[in-house]
Amino acid sequence: MITLKKVTSRKEMKQFVRFPFSLYKDNKYWVPPIIKDEIDNFDANKNPVFKNADAHFYMAYKNQKIVGRIIAIINWFEVEKQQIKKMRFGWFDVIDDIEVSKALLNKVKEIGLKNDLEYIEGPVGFNNLDKTGVLIDGFDHIGTMITWYNHPYYKDHLEQLGFVKEKEYLENKFQFKNVDGVYFDRISNIIKKRFKLKGLDFTKTKDIMPYVDEMFDVFNKTYSKLSTFVPISDAQIIFFKKKYISFINPEYIKFVVDEHNKLIAFAIVMPSFSEALQKANGKLFPFGIFHLLKAKKHAKDVTFYLIGVHPEYQNKGVHAIIFSQYQKTFEKKGIVNCIRTPELEDNEAIRKIWENFNPVTHKRRRTYRKNIQ
């Protein structure tokens, strides 16, 4: 018999966060989170995302053993301001027992019904900065710190329970040697002169901070037309600054400004922390922090996390300035592989930006939808 228990204590939250560690034990492709960071991320007193969202955490038990987990999420900005009556679910992990999946997803449906919502979509997080999608192809590639990994049967469970494809995301990578530095340097100089633009490079995190609010303004304007878009609040920006910016190698953050020093484009690239996180195995201390700091400075693979161009400057070649900046930085660092975060399969604009680099699609992931009524 399967029973569900709502997470109500810090001890239970730790069990919730630790469940995937047993589910993916000895899996060489799964990348574990830092346990303390994950628990803090789910703390309504620490993460401002809860000011606009409700989250219900559940664990499934069978024979008194944890066999699954899920978060049922309502983003109230999305529901009330955007009039999208969506019930979200994320952080969905289960053993290969469809009855466990059924019990967890029925709980999500129950919460959706109580709140007069129309459909369920997942796995997704709270907003666009969170992880998204169940992996459906590419199980033999190592995960990243900004994506979920899962067993192949997740897709089967969802489809057997009546969920259908909502959105599909592609994950691509390319070798740094495919980047033609001479070409991008030439195009970059032309674009900078034509529109009176300047690229900004950094070596110190403190020099980046004054631009971060502007960066998120450009982010919101860049992505507002996407069907998945939910704006990032001021409080969430402060949280992001504290949690992430200080941990990214400042050399991997690039900005483009106009003649008035107004930010019009940005990109954030992260060193690959995947292997370092596997070595840390959920703990920063005593040795995890050293693996992460080493990766921050010396990782030979990088992940393109965010890239955005203000709508007024889109389709004008501004991304060439950013690529020229990265080409110079990556050459000095000896970067080998460039990995991109999940991108919507129908996002033609982003596909055109990357086509010069001979990218290879190595993973696919998908969100699933099911009507509640």
C-alpha positions in Angstrom: 0.0 0.0 0.0 1.2 3.5 -0.9 0.7 6.3 1.5 1.5 10.0 1.0 2.9 12.3 3.7 3.1 16.1 3.5 6.5 17.5 4.5 6.1 19.6 7.6 9.4 19.6 9.4 13.1 20.4 8.6 13.9 16.7 9.3 11.3 15.6 6.7 12.6 18.2 4.3 16.1 16.7 4.6 14.6 13.3 3.8 12.8 14.9 0.8 16.0 16.3 -0.5 18.1 13.2 0.1 15.7 10.7 -1.6 17.3 11.0 -5.1 20.7 10.2 -3.5 19.5 6.6 -3.0 17.4 6.5 -6.2 20.5 7.4 -8.3 23.2 5.8 -6.2 26.0 4.6 -8.4 24.5 6.3 -11.5 27.5 8.1 -13.1 25.3 10.6 -15.0 23.2 12.0 -12.1 24.6 15.3 -10.6 23.6 15.7 -6.9 22.7 19.1 -5.4 24.3 20.6 -2.3 21.9 19.4 0.3 22.0 22.5 2.5 21.4 24.8 -0.6 18.5 22.7 -1.7 16.9 22.8 1.8 17.4 26.6 2.0 15.9 26.9 -1.5 12.7 25.3 -0.2 12.6 27.6 2.9 9.8 30.2 2.5 11.7 32.4 5.0 14.8 32.5 2.8 13.6 32.2 -0.8 11.4 35.1 -2.0 9.8 33.0 -4.7 7.3 32.0 -2.1 5.9 35.5 -1.9 4.1 34.8 -5.2 3.8 31.0 -5.0 2.5 28.2 -2.9 4.3 24.9 -2.7 3.2 21.6 -1.2 5.9 19.0 -0.6 4.9 15.3 -0.5 6.7 12.0 -0.1 5.3 8.6 -1.0 5.9 5.6 1.3 5.6 1.9 0.6 6.3 -0.6 3.4 7.5 2.4 5.5 10.2 3.3 3.0 10.3 6.5 0.9 9.6 5.6 -2.7 8.8 8.9 -4.3 8.5 12.7 -3.9 6.9 15.7 -5.6 6.3 19.4 -5.2 2.9 20.8 -6.2 3.3 24.4 -7.1 0.9 27.3 -7.8 2.6 30.5 -9.1 0.0 33.1 -8.2 1.4 35.7 -10.6 0.9 33.3 -13.4 -2.6 32.4 -12.3 -4.0 35.8 -11.3 -2.0 38.3 -13.4 -1.4 36.2 -16.6 -4.7 34.3 -16.2 -3.0 31.0 -16.9 -4.8 28.5 -14.7 -1.9 26.1 -14.4 -1.0 23.7 -11.6 2.7 23.0 -11.7 4.7 20.1 -10.4 8.4 19.6 -10.0 11.2 17.8 -8.2 9.4 14.6 -9.2 11.3 11.5 -8.4 10.0 7.9 -8.1 10.9 4.3 -8.1 9.8 2.3 -11.1 6.3 1.7 -9.8 3.5 3.5 -11.7 1.2 3.3 -8.7 3.6 5.6 -6.8 3.6 8.1 -9.7 -0.2 7.9 -9.8 -0.6 8.6 -6.1 1.8 11.6 -6.3 0.2 13.1 -9.4 -3.3 12.6 -8.1 -2.3 14.7 -5.1 -1.2 17.5 -7.5 -4.6 17.2 -9.3 -6.4 17.4 -6.0 -4.7 20.6 -5.1 -5.4 22.0 -8.6 -9.1 21.2 -8.2 -9.3 22.9 -4.8 -7.9 26.1 -6.4 -10.1 26.0 -9.6 -7.1 25.5 -11.9 -7.6 24.0 -15.4 -4.5 21.9 -16.1 -1.3 20.4 -14.8 2.1 20.9 -16.3 5.4 19.5 -15.3 8.0 18.8 -14.3 8.7 22.5 -14.0 10.0 24.8 -11.2 8.6 28.1 -9.9 9.8 30.3 -12.8 12.2 30.5 -15.8 15.3 30.4 -13.6 14.4 26.9 -12.4 15.0 23.5 -13.8 12.4 22.2 -16.3 11.4 19.0 -18.1 11.7 15.3 -17.8 14.6 13.8 -19.7 13.4 11.7 -22.6 16.7 11.2 -24.6 20.4 11.4 -23.7 20.4 9.3 -20.5 24.1 8.4 -21.1 25.3 12.1 -20.8 26.3 13.6 -17.5 23.7 16.1 -16.1 24.3 19.7 -15.2 23.6 21.6 -12.0 20.8 23.5 -13.7 18.9 20.5 -15.1 17.1 17.5 -13.7 18.3 14.0 -14.5 15.9 11.0 -14.4 15.5 7.4 -15.2 14.0 6.5 -18.6 10.7 5.1 -17.1 9.6 8.6 -15.9 8.3 9.4 -19.5 6.5 6.0 -19.6 4.8 6.6 -16.3 3.5 10.1 -17.3 2.2 8.9 -20.7 0.5 5.8 -19.2 -1.2 8.2 -16.7 -2.7 10.3 -19.5 -0.2 13.1 -19.7 0.6 14.4 -23.2 3.6 16.4 -24.5 3.3 20.1 -23.8 6.7 21.5 -24.6 9.9 20.0 -25.8 13.4 21.3 -25.1 16.7 20.5 -26.9 20.1 20.5 -25.2 23.0 21.1 -27.5 26.7 21.2 -27.2 29.6 22.2 -29.5 33.4 22.1 -29.3 35.0 25.4 -28.6 37.4 24.8 -31.6 34.3 25.3 -33.9 34.2 29.0 -33.0 35.8 31.1 -35.6 37.5 33.9 -33.6 38.6 35.9 -36.6 35.1 36.0 -38.0 33.4 37.1 -34.8 36.0 39.7 -34.1 35.4 41.3 -37.5 31.6 41.2 -37.1 31.9 42.4 -33.5 33.9 45.5 -34.5 31.4 46.3 -37.3 28.4 46.1 -35.0 30.1 48.1 -32.2 30.8 50.9 -34.6 27.4 50.9 -36.3 25.4 51.1 -33.0 28.0 52.7 -30.8 28.2 49.7 -28.4 30.9 48.5 -26.1 31.6 45.0 -24.6 32.3 44.8 -20.9 34.6 42.1 -19.4 35.2 41.5 -15.7 37.8 40.0 -13.4 36.1 40.9 -10.1 32.6 40.0 -8.9 32.1 43.4 -7.2 32.4 45.2 -10.5 29.4 43.1 -11.9 27.0 43.8 -9.1 26.0 47.4 -10.2 24.7 45.9 -13.5 22.7 42.9 -12.2 19.4 44.8 -11.8 19.7 46.1 -15.3 20.6 42.6 -16.5 17.3 41.2 -15.2 15.4 44.1 -16.7 16.8 43.0 -20.1 16.1 39.4 -19.2 12.4 40.0 -18.5 12.1 42.0 -21.8 14.0 39.4 -23.8 12.0 36.4 -22.7 8.5 38.0 -22.1 7.2 36.6 -25.5 8.0 33.0 -24.6 5.0 30.8 -23.7 6.8 29.7 -20.5 7.6 33.2 -19.2 7.0 34.4 -15.7 8.7 37.6 -14.6 11.4 37.7 -12.0 10.6 39.9 -9.0 13.0 42.4 -7.4 13.2 40.2 -4.3 14.1 37.2 -6.4 16.9 39.2 -8.1 18.4 40.0 -4.7 18.2 36.3 -3.9 19.8 35.4 -7.2 22.7 37.9 -6.6 23.4 36.4 -3.2 23.1 32.7 -4.3 24.7 32.6 -7.7 26.5 35.7 -9.0 29.3 35.4 -6.4 29.8 31.7 -7.3 30.3 32.3 -11.1 33.7 33.1 -12.4 33.5 36.8 -13.1 35.4 36.3 -16.4 32.4 34.3 -17.6 29.9 37.1 -17.4 29.7 39.4 -20.4 27.8 42.6 -20.9 27.2 44.9 -23.8 26.3 48.6 -23.2 25.3 51.5 -25.5 27.0 54.9 -25.7 25.2 56.0 -22.5 26.5 53.0 -20.6 23.0 51.4 -20.6 23.0 47.6 -20.6 21.5 46.2 -23.8 22.8 42.6 -23.8 24.3 40.0 -21.4 25.4 36.5 -21.1 26.2 34.3 -18.1 28.3 31.2 -18.6 29.1 28.8 -15.8 32.1 26.5 -15.5 30.9 22.9 -15.5 30.4 21.9 -11.9 29.0 18.5 -12.7 32.0 16.3 -11.8 32.8 18.5 -8.8 29.3 18.1 -7.4 29.5 14.4 -7.9 32.7 14.4 -5.8 31.1 16.6 -3.2 28.1 14.2 -3.0 25.8 16.8 -1.5 28.2 18.3 1.1 30.3 21.4 0.9 32.5 20.4 3.9 35.0 19.2 4.5 36.1 18.7 0.9 33.2 19.6 -1.4 34.0 23.3 -1.4 37.5 22.6 -2.7 36.2 20.5 -5.6 33.8 23.4 -6.5 36.4 26.1 -6.3 38.8 24.1 -8.4 36.0 23.7 -11.1 35.2 27.4 -10.9 38.7 28.3 -12.1 39.9 25.2 -14.0 36.9 23.4 -15.6 37.5 22.7 -19.3 33.8 22.5 -20.1 31.4 25.4 -19.7 27.6 25.8 -19.6 25.8 28.7 -21.3 23.3 29.6 -18.6 21.5 32.8 -19.7 21.8 35.0 -22.8 19.6 38.0 -23.5 19.5 40.9 -26.0 17.1 43.9 -25.5 14.2 43.7 -28.0 15.4 47.0 -29.6 18.7 45.4 -30.5 17.5 41.9 -31.5 18.3 40.7 -35.1 21.2 43.3 -35.3 24.1 40.9 -34.7 24.7 42.0 -31.1 25.4 38.4 -30.1 28.6 38.6 -32.2 30.1 41.0 -29.7 29.4 38.5 -26.8 30.8 35.6 -28.8 33.9 37.6 -29.6 34.4 38.3 -25.9 34.0 34.7 -24.9 36.2 33.5 -27.7 39.1 35.5 -26.3 38.4 34.4 -22.7 37.9 30.7 -23.5 41.0 30.5 -25.6 43.1 31.6 -22.6 41.3 29.1 -20.4 41.7 26.2 -22.8 38.0 25.5 -22.9 37.0 22.3 -24.8 33.2 21.9 -24.8 30.4 24.5 -24.7 27.1 23.1 -23.4 23.8 25.0 -23.7 20.9 24.9 -21.3 17.5 23.5 -22.5 16.0 25.6 -25.3 12.5 25.3 -26.6 12.5 23.2 -29.8 10.4 25.9 -31.6 12.7 28.8 -30.7 14.0 29.5 -34.1 15.7 32.8 -33.1 18.0 31.1 -30.6 18.8 28.2 -33.0 20.0 30.7 -35.7 22.3 32.3 -33.1 24.2 29.0 -32.6 24.1 27.5 -36.0 27.6 28.6 -37.0 29.1 26.4 -34.3 28.0 23.0 -35.6 26.1 22.1 -32.5 25.0 18.5 -31.7 21.7 17.8 -29.9 22.7 15.4 -27.2 19.6 15.5 -24.9 15.9 16.1 -25.2 13.5 16.8 -22.4 9.8 17.5 -22.2 7.1 18.9 -20.0 3.8 17.0 -19.9 0.3 18.3 -19.5 -3.0 16.9 -18.4 -6.4 18.7 -18.0 -7.7 18.7 -14.4 -11.4 19.0 -15.1 
